Amino acid sequence: MEKNAWAVTGELAAFLDEATADVPAEQRRILQVLKIGEEFGEAAQAVIGATGTNPRKGRSHSWQDVEAEVCDVLVTAMVALHRLGVEDPAALFGAHLEKTAARTLAARKA
């Protein structure tokens, strides 16, 4: 049976917590959130490479590279929810997504 994304990211979070057990818990949480920024930077770099807008590097990436980097952002953010100590990250995210979608999609009806 295939594991869902939240189960897999929970395993990744547990592995990272074990691997960095010598780092204080609060610092691990902070570093995990900062990791989201790092991954976003790589996604931005891939977009610049896919569009060829850096004259020094030209077209250094493909849109498939961008897709992979965006997936890395998602995985890193999911791991962050686990590492922040959220009891049920899937439920928290689901509720947040519903609120965000309701607010955003309400603008379409206005």
Secondary structure, DSSP 4 states (H G I P E B T S, - for coil): -PPPHHHHHHHHHHHHHHHTTTS-HHHHHHHHHHHHHHHHHHHHHHHHHHHT--TTT-S---HHHHHHHHHHHHHHHHHHHHHTT-S-HHHHHHHHHHHHHHHHHHHHH-
